[in-house]
Amino acid sequence: MEFGALKPLLTVLVMPPTAPLLLALLGVLLAVRKKRAGLLLTTLSLLLLGLLSCHGTAVWLARHALPQFPPLSAVALKTGKVQAIVVLGGGVLPQAPEYGQAQPGPHTAARLRYGMGLARQSGLPVAFSGGLGWAAHGAQQESEAEVAARVARQDYGVTLRWSEAQSRDTSGNARLLAPLLQHDGIQRIALVTDASHMPRAVAAFERAGLTVTPAPTGYTLPVQQELLEWLPSAHGLLATQLVLHEWLGLAAGRFLPV
């Protein structure tokens, strides 16, 4: 079994809510012999889970735990600094009964929409990279790139110039797409992905020999009244998961390709 196949499982085990819940369970077991210590560990674990479920925590972590990239300026697209726009996949919905075929997941849809907008502004060609991720559902038959190519053509009237459909992670995106671009003389790209994912993505594509201008989308920013930002919620937990996933990926990337 490839190590990459284990990444989704290992990630879940060290991320909320699983990690705090496992610590809480350990506290319950510890309480059998050491009641005070066990109850303290359980209480702290549940408090940690509550804090990590606040959207305000996700915003704070995004600002302080990850490198920051400003939005892409229009000038960068018009001065020749960029030769092509590269959009990275972020998952698909393998079953979309209302459409009768797979559709881009929320992250892929947002990235693709932004990339198409940049293409209209600049007239630059577009590349898309994304295969079947390591955590892809068994029902997924089409790669992210195949779904994106269909949606780009049907919804935006754009034909992707380059489409890479074999990669399974960020490292693979860069490793497999870069030769396709370089073969056509493309060296300078505007890279479209989520703001939190951008640090890993930039590093991967620069390692592959490309000059990267970040074009981030999907920033982790406040979305509610301040009080609601600091109350636990499902969307707050999801936002924190995404930020911590990227922080963990940066840390792991020092030793392994991610």
N, C-alpha and C positions, 0 to 999 in steps of 0.2 A: 504493500500500500504506500502511495506517495505521501510525503509529509503534509503536502497541501490539503489532502483530504481530511486530515485531522484538525486543521486550523479552525473550521467552524465550531467543532465541539470544544476545543481548548479555549476558544474565545468566549463561548457561552459560560464555561465554568469559572472564568475569572472576572466576568462582567456582572453588573446588576441586571436583574434581581437575583440571579443564581448564587453569586458569591456571598452576598450578605445573608441570604437564606441558609446557605450551608453553614456559615458561621453561627447563625442563630440555632441551627440544629445541633451543632457541636456544643454550644452553650447549654442546651437542654440535656444533652448526654453528660456533660461535665457536672451539671447540677446534682446528678445522682450521688456523686461522691463529695463534691465541693460546691455546696449550694450557693454560697455568695458569689464565688468566682463564675459559676455557670450562669447564674441569673444576670450578673453584670455583663458577661459576654453576649448573652441573648438580647439584653436591653440595648446595648451599644450597637449591635448588628441591625436591629430593627430601626433604631434612630438613624443609622447610616443609610439604610434603604429609603427611609422617608426623605432624608435630605437629598439623596440622589434622584428622587422622583420629582423634585421641584424644577420647573423650567428655568428658574433663576440660577440654579446651580449649573445647568448646562451652559447658559450664557456666560457665567463667570469663568467656567472651565475653558470655554472656547476662546475667551479673550486672554487668559493667562497661561494655559497649558499648551497652546498650539501657536506656531508662527502665523502672523497675520498678513493677508494680501489684500490690497485695495481693489475696488472694482476696476475693470479694464477701461481705460480712457479711449475715447473715439480717435484721438490723435495717433495712438499706437497702431491703429488699423490703417491709417492713411499715410503713414510716413515710410512705408516699405519695410518696417521692422518685422512684419509678419507675412509669410507666404501662404499659409493655410491654417484653417481652423480645425482643431482636433477635439472631438467630443468623446468622453469616456462613458461607458455603460455603468448603470447603477442598479441593475436588476430588472426583471420583467415579471408580468403577471402571466404565468403559463396557461392559465385558464380564465378566459373572460367570456362567459356565456352570452352576454349581451352583444358582443362583437363576433362571436363565433371563431375567434382566433386569438393568439397571444397578443398582449399589448405591453407597452413600456410601463415599468413600475414608476412610482412617483418621482424618484430621483432621476431615472433615465429620461422621463418625460420633461422634467424641468430643465435638465441639461440640454436636451435636444432642442427644446423651444428657444433657449438662449442662444445656442449655436446657430440655429437657423436665422435668428434675428441679426446676429453678427455677420452672417454670410450675406444677408440682404443689404446691410449697411456698407459692406466693403467690397462685395463681388468676389470674395476669395472662395476657393474650393474647400469642401468639407470632408474630413475623415472621421470615421467612427470606429472605436475599438471596444469589443466586448464579446465574449463567447458564452459558455455555460460556467457560472461561478462554482466554486467548490461546494457551496451550500445549495445549489440549484435543486429544485423539486424534481422528482422523477418524471412528472408529467410534462416537463419542459422539453419540447422537441426543437424549437427554433432558438438560435443563439440571440443574444442581445443585438448583435450587429444586423442580423436578418430582420428582426422586428423593427429596429430603428430605420433601416433602409426602406422598408415598406411604408412606415408612418411618414418619413421625410418626403417620400414621393407622393403619397396620397393626400396628406394634410398640408404640406408646405410647398409642393410642386418642385422639390429639390432632389436631384439625383446625387447620392454620395459619390465623390471621386474615388475615395479609398474606403474599403470596408474590411476590417480584420475581425474574424469570427472564431478564433481558436484560443484566445487568452482566457485565463481563469482567475486572474488577480491583477493587481496594479503593475507588478513587475512584468507580468506577461504582456499587458497592454503595451508597455514601452518596448519591450524586447522584440515583439512580433510586428508592431506597426512601424517602428522607426525605419527598418530596411525598405519597406514599401514606399515611404515618403522620400527617403534619400535616393532611391532608384530614380525618382522623377525630379531630382534636384531640389527637394524641399529640405531646408535646414532650419528655418525659423518658423515656429508655430505659436498660435494662441491656443492655450490649453483650457478646455472647459470641463469643469467638474465642481463638486460642492466645495465651498470655502474650507470646511474642515478637512476634506480629503486632499486639498491642493498641496500641502507640504510634501506628502508622500508621493503624489503624482509628479510634481515638479522634479523631485530628486530622481525618480525612476527614469523620466524622459531625458534629463540631463545626463544621467549615466549612459543612456543609449546614444548619446552624441548629438542631441538636438538642442537648439537654443530656444528657451521657453519663455513666452510672455504669459503670465497667469491671467485667466479670464474666469474668476470664481463666480459662482452663483449659490443660492441656497444658504445664505449666512444664518448663523444661529444668533438671533436677536430677540429682544422682548416682544411678546405678542399679546400680552394682556395687561390689565391693571397691576400695579406693583404688588399688591397684596396677593393676588391670584398667582403671580409668578412664583411666590414662595409657599404655595400650598401644594402638597403632593398630588400628582395627576399622572394618568397613563401617557399623555403626550410629553410631559416633562421627563418621565423615565426614558421614553424613546429618544428624546433629544440628548439626554445625558449619555445613553448608550452609544450613540453615534460619535459624540465627541471623545469619549473614553476609548472607543474602538480605534479611532485615529491616533490618539496619544499612545495607545498600546502598540499600534502598528509602527509608529515612528521609533519607539524603543526597541521593538523586535527587529526592525530593519537594520539596526546596527550590527546584527549578527546573522540575520537570514533575509533573503529576498522576499518582500511582501507586496 
